[in-house]
Amino acid sequence: MPTAGLKTIIALSFVLAIGFLLVILSCALYKVYYPLLVVATYVLAPVPNWIATRCANPDDFVESTGNGVLDLGRFCTGFMVVMGIALPAVLAHSALIGIPAMVMSIIGGLLIYGTIISFGMFFQEEQEF
């Protein structure tokens, strides 16, 4: 398990700031604020997976073979991540935003989501059995 130190926190915060900067610049440079919807999808993307892992947490003594709740949470998370990539592409295809704004929005959104996942990986609680 990786340990999180001060350098990890600073590096992840820097990457998160760059992601938000790219998404905000994709809106502000072209004066169209539709790409801000990408931030909402990437911030909300880990929530179904988090809820599913909390709901499907089996007891220590009982083994559960069905993990449909976990699969549903992963599906919803994957759907929201793909929606965060596809939304700027659809907006660019319909000429609501430009191609450079689409590229900046997708890269910034992926940086935001990657940082959220990295924070979760570095700061998750270790389970003791």
N, C-alpha and C positions, 0 to 999 in steps of 0.2 A: 504494500500500500504506500503510495507516495505521501510524503509529509508536506504540509503547507507551511512555508516560512514567509518571512516578510518580503523576500524577493519574489516569491510566487504571487503574493497579493499585489505587489506593485506591477509586475508584468501583466497579470490578468486585467488589472484596472486600466493599464495603458492600452491594451488591445481593445477592451470594451469602449474606451473613450474614442479610439480611432474608428470603431464600428459606428458609434453614434454620430461622429463627425461626418463620416461618409454619407450616412442616410440623411442627415440634416443638410449637408451641402447639396445632395441630389435634389432636395426640395428648394433650397434657398437660391441656388445659382440659376435655376430655370423658372422660378416663381410659380411652381405648381406643387402643391403639398400632398398629393395622393401617395407618394412613396412612404409617408409617415405611417401608413397602415402596416407596413412591413415590420416596424418595431413592435406593434401590438401582437402580430402573429408569432414573432420570435420570443417575446417575453411570455406569452401565454402557452407556447408550445410544450414546455416541460410539465405543465400543471396536470394534464390527464395521466401522464406516466407516474407522477408523484402520488396522485390520488389512488391510482390502481395499485401501486406497491403498498400503500397504507391499508387499502381494503383487503388485499389478498395476502396479508401477512399471516401465515399459518402459525398455530401453536408450536411450541418446541417439541411436544410429544406426539402430535398428530401430523402425519404426512399427507399432504393434499396433492392428488394427481392432476386435478383440473386447474388450469391456469388461464381460463378464459378472460378473467378480469384483467390480468396482466397483458394478454394479447390485445384486448380492446384499448387499454391505455397506450400501448406501443403504437397501435394503428392510428389512434387520434393524434398522438405526438408526431408521427411520420406524416400524417395528412397536413398538419399545420406547418411543418417544415417545408414540405413540397409547395404548400400554398404561399409561403413566404418567398419562394423562388419564382413561382409561376405568376404571382400577382403583378410584379413589375413587368414581366414579359407580356402579360395580357394588356396592361396599361400602355406599354410601348407599342404593341401591335395595333391597338385602337387609337393611336396617335394622341393619347392624353398626356404622355410624358415622352421625352426624347430617349434615344438609345444610350447616350452617356449617362443620363439620370438612371436608366434601368440598370446599367452595369454597376454604377456606384451604389445603388440601393441593394442589389443582390450581394455584392461583396461586403458591404457594411452589415447587412442582415446576417450573413453567414458568420462574420466575426462576432456579432452580438450573441448569436446562438451558441457558437463554439465556446465563448467565454462563460456563458451560463452553465454549459455542460462541464467545463473544466472546473469551475467553482464547486459544482456538485461533486465532482470526482475527488477533488482535493480536500473537501471539508465534510465528507460523509462520515457518519458515526460508525465505528467499528462494532459489529455485533459479537458478543461473547457467548459461547455455548459451553 
